[in-house]
């Protein structure tokens, strides 16, 4: 984003257009360059999560989470390009945009987490999670991971509860059988 604002500030796009570069070529090349730059940290994070066994990324959620990271790279780049039109100085981008993106993602993530803790069986946390995932690319990576972990824990607790209930029923039947035979 700062590079786009700097290009606007220095009128680089105009100079490139005078030299024959079309607007579409400029935007596509800039977009691909930024995607390539994002591939390195996202790829390293993904590999580290799998290597250290971070659940659910290391298990059956590895594929969907990988797709989510690719979608994140594509969407956050476009999202930041949209914000680039709000700035006239590239220094301001470095001062303002990272904080705005991080704080908005954390605020949304905390909202979903609090709602999950207050009303675990409700539909509102899931609905807000989907809404935030679609509207805010910066929410997608951390928010999705936390929500996936919560769902995984909830599923495990449900299976454990079912297992304990089945065990109690079996014990109850055996007690009734023993009481009936004596």
VEXFI-234680 format. One record per residue (C-alpha): residue number from 1; x, y, z. Coordinates in steps of 0.05 Angstrom, whole numbers. Layout:
<fizas>
<fiza><k>NUM</k><px>X</px><py>Y</py><pz>Z</pz></fiza>
...
</fizas>
This chain:
<fizas>
<fiza><k>1</k><px>0</px><py>0</py><pz>0</pz></fiza>
<fiza><k>2</k><px>56</px><py>48</py><pz>17</pz></fiza>
<fiza><k>3</k><px>88</px><py>33</py><pz>-50</pz></fiza>
<fiza><k>4</k><px>23</px><py>52</py><pz>-85</pz></fiza>
<fiza><k>5</k><px>18</px><py>117</py><pz>-46</pz></fiza>
<fiza><k>6</k><px>91</px><py>132</py><pz>-60</pz></fiza>
<fiza><k>7</k><px>79</px><py>120</py><pz>-134</pz></fiza>
<fiza><k>8</k><px>20</px><py>168</py><pz>-131</pz></fiza>
<fiza><k>9</k><px>61</px><py>218</py><pz>-90</pz></fiza>
<fiza><k>10</k><px>120</px><py>217</py><pz>-139</pz></fiza>
<fiza><k>11</k><px>74</px><py>212</py><pz>-200</pz></fiza>
<fiza><k>12</k><px>109</px><py>148</py><pz>-221</pz></fiza>
<fiza><k>13</k><px>46</px><py>119</py><pz>-252</pz></fiza>
<fiza><k>14</k><px>41</px><py>180</py><pz>-298</pz></fiza>
<fiza><k>15</k><px>114</px><py>173</py><pz>-318</pz></fiza>
<fiza><k>16</k><px>104</px><py>99</py><pz>-333</pz></fiza>
<fiza><k>17</k><px>42</px><py>113</py><pz>-374</pz></fiza>
<fiza><k>18</k><px>81</px><py>165</py><pz>-415</pz></fiza>
<fiza><k>19</k><px>132</px><py>110</py><pz>-429</pz></fiza>
<fiza><k>20</k><px>77</px><py>64</py><pz>-454</pz></fiza>
<fiza><k>21</k><px>57</px><py>22</py><pz>-394</pz></fiza>
<fiza><k>22</k><px>-18</px><py>13</py><pz>-392</pz></fiza>
<fiza><k>23</k><px>-58</px><py>20</py><pz>-328</pz></fiza>
<fiza><k>24</k><px>-78</px><py>-53</py><pz>-329</pz></fiza>
<fiza><k>25</k><px>-6</px><py>-76</py><pz>-336</pz></fiza>
<fiza><k>26</k><px>14</px><py>-31</py><pz>-277</pz></fiza>
<fiza><k>27</k><px>-40</px><py>-57</py><pz>-231</pz></fiza>
<fiza><k>28</k><px>-32</px><py>-130</py><pz>-250</pz></fiza>
<fiza><k>29</k><px>44</px><py>-128</py><pz>-241</pz></fiza>
<fiza><k>30</k><px>38</px><py>-92</py><pz>-175</pz></fiza>
<fiza><k>31</k><px>-15</px><py>-141</py><pz>-150</pz></fiza>
<fiza><k>32</k><px>27</px><py>-202</py><pz>-170</pz></fiza>
<fiza><k>33</k><px>89</px><py>-171</py><pz>-137</pz></fiza>
<fiza><k>34</k><px>51</px><py>-161</py><pz>-72</pz></fiza>
<fiza><k>35</k><px>22</px><py>-231</py><pz>-74</pz></fiza>
<fiza><k>36</k><px>92</px><py>-259</py><pz>-84</pz></fiza>
<fiza><k>37</k><px>116</px><py>-220</py><pz>-24</pz></fiza>
<fiza><k>38</k><px>59</px><py>-247</py><pz>19</pz></fiza>
<fiza><k>39</k><px>72</px><py>-319</py><pz>-3</pz></fiza>
<fiza><k>40</k><px>137</px><py>-323</py><pz>38</pz></fiza>
<fiza><k>41</k><px>111</px><py>-306</py><pz>108</pz></fiza>
<fiza><k>42</k><px>44</px><py>-342</py><pz>97</pz></fiza>
<fiza><k>43</k><px>80</px><py>-404</py><pz>71</pz></fiza>
<fiza><k>44</k><px>129</px><py>-404</py><pz>130</pz></fiza>
<fiza><k>45</k><px>72</px><py>-396</py><pz>180</pz></fiza>
<fiza><k>46</k><px>33</px><py>-452</py><pz>148</pz></fiza>
<fiza><k>47</k><px>92</px><py>-500</py><pz>148</pz></fiza>
<fiza><k>48</k><px>109</px><py>-482</py><pz>221</pz></fiza>
<fiza><k>49</k><px>37</px><py>-494</py><pz>243</pz></fiza>
<fiza><k>50</k><px>37</px><py>-563</py><pz>210</pz></fiza>
<fiza><k>51</k><px>107</px><py>-579</py><pz>237</pz></fiza>
<fiza><k>52</k><px>89</px><py>-561</py><pz>309</pz></fiza>
<fiza><k>53</k><px>22</px><py>-595</py><pz>306</pz></fiza>
<fiza><k>54</k><px>-23</px><py>-534</py><pz>316</pz></fiza>
<fiza><k>55</k><px>-93</px><py>-562</py><pz>314</pz></fiza>
<fiza><k>56</k><px>-136</px><py>-561</py><pz>273</pz></fiza>
<fiza><k>57</k><px>-85</px><py>-540</py><pz>220</pz></fiza>
<fiza><k>58</k><px>-42</px><py>-602</py><pz>229</pz></fiza>
<fiza><k>59</k><px>-102</px><py>-649</py><pz>223</pz></fiza>
<fiza><k>60</k><px>-161</px><py>-652</py><pz>176</pz></fiza>
<fiza><k>61</k><px>-164</px><py>-575</py><pz>175</pz></fiza>
<fiza><k>62</k><px>-97</px><py>-569</py><pz>139</pz></fiza>
<fiza><k>63</k><px>-128</px><py>-566</py><pz>69</pz></fiza>
<fiza><k>64</k><px>-183</px><py>-516</py><pz>85</pz></fiza>
<fiza><k>65</k><px>-136</px><py>-473</py><pz>125</pz></fiza>
<fiza><k>66</k><px>-86</px><py>-472</py><pz>67</pz></fiza>
<fiza><k>67</k><px>-141</px><py>-450</py><pz>21</pz></fiza>
<fiza><k>68</k><px>-160</px><py>-397</py><pz>72</pz></fiza>
<fiza><k>69</k><px>-89</px><py>-370</py><pz>72</pz></fiza>
<fiza><k>70</k><px>-88</px><py>-365</py><pz>-4</pz></fiza>
<fiza><k>71</k><px>-155</px><py>-329</py><pz>-3</pz></fiza>
<fiza><k>72</k><px>-127</px><py>-284</py><pz>52</pz></fiza>
<fiza><k>73</k><px>-67</px><py>-264</py><pz>8</pz></fiza>
<fiza><k>74</k><px>-112</px><py>-248</py><pz>-51</pz></fiza>
<fiza><k>75</k><px>-164</px><py>-210</py><pz>-10</pz></fiza>
<fiza><k>76</k><px>-118</px><py>-170</py><pz>37</pz></fiza>
<fiza><k>77</k><px>-79</px><py>-144</py><pz>-22</pz></fiza>
<fiza><k>78</k><px>-142</px><py>-117</py><pz>-55</pz></fiza>
<fiza><k>79</k><px>-167</px><py>-91</py><pz>12</pz></fiza>
<fiza><k>80</k><px>-103</px><py>-53</py><pz>24</pz></fiza>
<fiza><k>81</k><px>-105</px><py>-25</py><pz>-47</pz></fiza>
<fiza><k>82</k><px>-173</px><py>3</py><pz>-30</pz></fiza>
<fiza><k>83</k><px>-144</px><py>38</py><pz>31</pz></fiza>
<fiza><k>84</k><px>-86</px><py>66</py><pz>-10</pz></fiza>
<fiza><k>85</k><px>-133</px><py>118</py><pz>-39</pz></fiza>
<fiza><k>86</k><px>-143</px><py>149</py><pz>30</pz></fiza>
<fiza><k>87</k><px>-71</px><py>170</py><pz>37</pz></fiza>
<fiza><k>88</k><px>-29</px><py>224</py><pz>4</pz></fiza>
<fiza><k>89</k><px>38</px><py>211</py><pz>39</pz></fiza>
<fiza><k>90</k><px>69</px><py>142</py><pz>41</pz></fiza>
<fiza><k>91</k><px>97</px><py>154</py><pz>111</pz></fiza>
<fiza><k>92</k><px>26</px><py>159</py><pz>138</pz></fiza>
<fiza><k>93</k><px>10</px><py>90</py><pz>112</pz></fiza>
<fiza><k>94</k><px>65</px><py>60</py><pz>156</pz></fiza>
<fiza><k>95</k><px>39</px><py>100</py><pz>216</pz></fiza>
<fiza><k>96</k><px>-35</px><py>86</py><pz>210</pz></fiza>
<fiza><k>97</k><px>-55</px><py>26</py><pz>168</pz></fiza>
<fiza><k>98</k><px>-22</px><py>-31</py><pz>207</pz></fiza>
<fiza><k>99</k><px>-54</px><py>-8</py><pz>272</pz></fiza>
<fiza><k>100</k><px>-122</px><py>0</py><pz>239</pz></fiza>
<fiza><k>101</k><px>-119</px><py>-69</py><pz>208</pz></fiza>
<fiza><k>102</k><px>-94</px><py>-104</py><pz>271</pz></fiza>
<fiza><k>103</k><px>-142</px><py>-69</py><pz>319</pz></fiza>
<fiza><k>104</k><px>-203</px><py>-82</py><pz>275</pz></fiza>
<fiza><k>105</k><px>-185</px><py>-156</py><pz>269</pz></fiza>
<fiza><k>106</k><px>-173</px><py>-162</py><pz>344</pz></fiza>
<fiza><k>107</k><px>-238</px><py>-126</py><pz>361</pz></fiza>
<fiza><k>108</k><px>-278</px><py>-173</py><pz>316</pz></fiza>
<fiza><k>109</k><px>-241</px><py>-234</py><pz>342</pz></fiza>
<fiza><k>110</k><px>-254</px><py>-214</py><pz>415</pz></fiza>
<fiza><k>111</k><px>-328</px><py>-202</py><pz>399</pz></fiza>
<fiza><k>112</k><px>-335</px><py>-272</py><pz>370</pz></fiza>
<fiza><k>113</k><px>-296</px><py>-303</py><pz>428</pz></fiza>
<fiza><k>114</k><px>-337</px><py>-268</py><pz>481</pz></fiza>
<fiza><k>115</k><px>-402</px><py>-289</py><pz>448</pz></fiza>
<fiza><k>116</k><px>-376</px><py>-361</py><pz>443</pz></fiza>
<fiza><k>117</k><px>-362</px><py>-360</py><pz>518</pz></fiza>
<fiza><k>118</k><px>-427</px><py>-326</py><pz>538</pz></fiza>
<fiza><k>119</k><px>-473</px><py>-365</py><pz>491</pz></fiza>
<fiza><k>120</k><px>-436</px><py>-427</py><pz>467</pz></fiza>
<fiza><k>121</k><px>-494</px><py>-460</py><pz>432</pz></fiza>
<fiza><k>122</k><px>-521</px><py>-397</py><pz>399</pz></fiza>
<fiza><k>123</k><px>-520</px><py>-380</py><pz>325</pz></fiza>
<fiza><k>124</k><px>-496</px><py>-308</py><pz>333</pz></fiza>
<fiza><k>125</k><px>-421</px><py>-324</py><pz>342</pz></fiza>
<fiza><k>126</k><px>-421</px><py>-367</py><pz>279</pz></fiza>
<fiza><k>127</k><px>-459</px><py>-315</py><pz>240</pz></fiza>
<fiza><k>128</k><px>-413</px><py>-259</py><pz>261</pz></fiza>
<fiza><k>129</k><px>-352</px><py>-302</py><pz>246</pz></fiza>
<fiza><k>130</k><px>-377</px><py>-314</py><pz>175</pz></fiza>
<fiza><k>131</k><px>-394</px><py>-240</py><pz>167</pz></fiza>
<fiza><k>132</k><px>-326</px><py>-217</py><pz>192</pz></fiza>
<fiza><k>133</k><px>-291</px><py>-269</py><pz>149</pz></fiza>
<fiza><k>134</k><px>-325</px><py>-243</py><pz>86</pz></fiza>
<fiza><k>135</k><px>-319</px><py>-168</py><pz>101</pz></fiza>
<fiza><k>136</k><px>-251</px><py>-163</py><pz>136</pz></fiza>
<fiza><k>137</k><px>-194</px><py>-202</py><pz>105</pz></fiza>
<fiza><k>138</k><px>-149</px><py>-185</py><pz>164</pz></fiza>
<fiza><k>139</k><px>-197</px><py>-223</py><pz>209</pz></fiza>
<fiza><k>140</k><px>-194</px><py>-286</py><pz>167</pz></fiza>
<fiza><k>141</k><px>-129</px><py>-318</py><pz>189</pz></fiza>
<fiza><k>142</k><px>-130</px><py>-310</py><pz>264</pz></fiza>
<fiza><k>143</k><px>-205</px><py>-308</py><pz>272</pz></fiza>
<fiza><k>144</k><px>-215</px><py>-371</py><pz>230</pz></fiza>
<fiza><k>145</k><px>-161</px><py>-408</py><pz>268</pz></fiza>
<fiza><k>146</k><px>-191</px><py>-391</py><pz>335</pz></fiza>
<fiza><k>147</k><px>-261</px><py>-408</py><pz>312</pz></fiza>
<fiza><k>148</k><px>-237</px><py>-474</py><pz>282</pz></fiza>
<fiza><k>149</k><px>-202</px><py>-491</py><pz>347</pz></fiza>
<fiza><k>150</k><px>-265</px><py>-475</py><pz>387</pz></fiza>
<fiza><k>151</k><px>-307</px><py>-519</py><pz>341</pz></fiza>
<fiza><k>152</k><px>-256</px><py>-575</py><pz>347</pz></fiza>
<fiza><k>153</k><px>-256</px><py>-571</py><pz>423</pz></fiza>
<fiza><k>154</k><px>-333</px><py>-569</py><pz>424</pz></fiza>
<fiza><k>155</k><px>-336</px><py>-631</py><pz>379</pz></fiza>
<fiza><k>156</k><px>-287</px><py>-668</py><pz>424</pz></fiza>
<fiza><k>157</k><px>-326</px><py>-649</py><pz>486</pz></fiza>
<fiza><k>158</k><px>-391</px><py>-673</py><pz>453</pz></fiza>
<fiza><k>159</k><px>-359</px><py>-740</py><pz>435</pz></fiza>
<fiza><k>160</k><px>-330</px><py>-747</py><pz>505</pz></fiza>
<fiza><k>161</k><px>-398</px><py>-731</py><pz>535</pz></fiza>
<fiza><k>162</k><px>-432</px><py>-783</py><pz>490</pz></fiza>
<fiza><k>163</k><px>-379</px><py>-834</py><pz>509</pz></fiza>
<fiza><k>164</k><px>-390</px><py>-821</py><pz>583</pz></fiza>
<fiza><k>165</k><px>-465</px><py>-825</py><pz>576</pz></fiza>
<fiza><k>166</k><px>-460</px><py>-891</py><pz>539</pz></fiza>
<fiza><k>167</k><px>-414</px><py>-917</py><pz>594</pz></fiza>
<fiza><k>168</k><px>-463</px><py>-894</py><pz>648</pz></fiza>
<fiza><k>169</k><px>-521</px><py>-928</py><pz>613</pz></fiza>
<fiza><k>170</k><px>-482</px><py>-993</py><pz>608</pz></fiza>
<fiza><k>171</k><px>-464</px><py>-988</py><pz>682</pz></fiza>
<fiza><k>172</k><px>-537</px><py>-972</py><pz>698</pz></fiza>
<fiza><k>173</k><px>-562</px><py>-1032</py><pz>659</pz></fiza>
<fiza><k>174</k><px>-513</px><py>-1078</py><pz>693</pz></fiza>
<fiza><k>175</k><px>-535</px><py>-1052</py><pz>762</pz></fiza>
<fiza><k>176</k><px>-608</px><py>-1063</py><pz>745</pz></fiza>
<fiza><k>177</k><px>-591</px><py>-1132</py><pz>719</pz></fiza>
<fiza><k>178</k><px>-554</px><py>-1148</py><pz>784</pz></fiza>
<fiza><k>179</k><px>-610</px><py>-1121</py><pz>827</pz></fiza>
<fiza><k>180</k><px>-662</px><py>-1159</py><pz>787</pz></fiza>
<fiza><k>181</k><px>-626</px><py>-1225</py><pz>795</pz></fiza>
<fiza><k>182</k><px>-616</px><py>-1220</py><pz>871</pz></fiza>
</fizas>
